Amino acid sequence: MRVSFELSPEHDARLLIDLDGIVGWLQDRLSMGTSAPQLVITGDFGTGKSHVLRYIEQRLAPERNIRPVYFQLGAFMKRSTFFDLHITVMDELLGIIEGNLGRVGNVSQFLVESTSLKGDIKEAVVLLSDPSAPLKRRAMLRSWLRGTGPTPTQARSELGLSGRLFETANSVLLVNLWRAAGELQRAADGRTLMLLMDEGEAFSKMVSPDAQAAMGSGMRTLFDADNRSLGIALGLNTPTSRKGLHPMLQADVNSRLIGKQRGLSPLGDPEHVRRFLLALWTNLRGPGSAPLLFDDEAAEMIATQLRDLRNAISLRSQVSSPTPTQRDLMSVLRYISELALRDQRQPPLTRAMLASWFPSRSV
């Protein structure tokens, strides 16, 4: 039994409340034959982007023969480059690549036929596929493919490569390595490999024009129609509301996103708040298994005065976003549930109870 409304997108993916009709859209996009799905989920902070990505990971992907790989991009900083993204991605893909190399029936044929693998990158994957390679060499190959080592001298003398990965590969070649991981997954068990990148707005922190250009090239390659092997779902705050240049706003990237984007809206409309409350409580407790959390008057108070309630519990007198979001509602509900437990109040909670818990000037 829950005692709070502290929800986690990772552990509460089933509690996605779909007010925007995004689930049906996702189901359609994730069921488009053999093509790898390409999605961009946008919306302001707190509208549920992480929850949608976790819902794909836990509920939709397994039903559609998709192997999801979720990770966050929040560590990007001003000096970050595309290579930082590559390291983050390869932290997730290296084990998948190595495992699938051992599962493909004819790995030599796969490596010959792969059009994504080229040059030193292809040679490194070929070397990694050798089950008789010494452990030290395999460790060096993993480090080389990740981009964190070994030294240039070791790469040349011990691996037979021309230097370190980042000295010889641009963002397009690196994305092709990711795409090869998707080809390998499909060859191994028929599943589609799909990256679920959260907090994509972090790309806008980059200040170097070269880094921004490289990120744009990488995103263009990832979202190109020719990419049929590696799925991608990117969640990011609405780019037009962010300072700085975001790669998803570049014309040659944005043109590839037609029909692939879906935006999430804040609550705003009191009717949306009512629907969210009812759906949430039904999902938490099951239909008919418990009284509603609020009586009609209390629910109406929350639906029509959510902004004031949110501001009343904020550390500041006002918050920056004029329209309350799903996260704002959850914060209000969490606050109310903590006070209800403190005062030993049982559902349904009344308007009089709510009024006693909030400053009269606010509600």
C-alpha positions, 0 to 999 in steps of 0.5 A: 500500500502506498503512503505517498505520491512519490512516483518514479518513472522507472518503477511506476511506468505502468502509471502513465496517465495519457492525456495527449493520446501519445500511447496510440501514436507510440504503438503505431510508430513502434509497429512499422514493419522492419524499420527501426523506430525514430521518435522525439518526445518534447515538452516542458519540464515536468510533463512526463517525458521520462515517464513516456520513455520508461513506458516504452522500455517496460511496456511497449518494447517487449511486446514489439520484439524491441530491445530497449536501452535507456540512459540519461544525458544530464552530465553534458556540460559546456565543454562536452562534445559528441565524443562524450555522447559516444562514451555514454552510448558505448557504456550501454552497447559494448556488452551488447555488441560483445555478447551478440558477436558470440551469438551470431551463427556466421559472424565472419559473414556478418562482418563482411556484409555489414555496411556500417562498419568501416576502417579501423572500427571494423577491424576492431570489431573483427578482432573483438569477435575472436574468442581466442584473443587474450584477455588483455587484448580484449580489454584494450579493444573494449577501451578503444571502441569506447574511446577512452584508450589505449594510448596511440602507441598501444593502438598501433603496436598491439592492436594494429590500428592507426591510432586512438578512436577519436583521432580517426573517427568523426561523429558519422562513423561513430553513429555507424558503429551504434547502427552496427550494434543494431544490425548485430542484434537483429542478426543474433535474435531478430530483435530491434535495438532501440536507444532511449535517450533522456534529457536531450536538452543537455545538448544545448549546454555545448558552446563550441561551434565545432561540437555543435556541428558534430552533434548535428551531424551525428543526430542527422545520421541517427535520424536519417531514413537510411538508418533501418537498424537502430531505433531511437527515442529522444526526450528533450525539453521543447528546444525553442524554449532553450538558450543556445543552439540545439542540434535538433533545431538545425534545418538538416536535422529538423527536416528528418523529424517530420512525422516523428515528433510528439509534444506533451502538454502541461495540465493547464485545463481543469478538465485535464486535472480532473481526468488525471486525478481520477485515472491516477487513483484508479490505477493506484488502487484499482476500480471500485477497490477504495473510495476516491482520494477526494470528495467532489468539492475537494477534487474541484478545488484542486482542478480549478486552483492547482496553480495557487496550491502549487505556489502555496507550497513552493519555496518561493512565492511564485514559480516560473512556469505559468501553467501547472504541469503533471509534476506540479500536481504530483508535488501537491498530492504528495504534500497533501498525503503527508499532511493527511497521514500526519493528521490521520485523515482517511479518504475521501479528503474534503475541501475543508481539510484542504483549506486548513492545510494551505495558507488562506491567502493562496486558496 
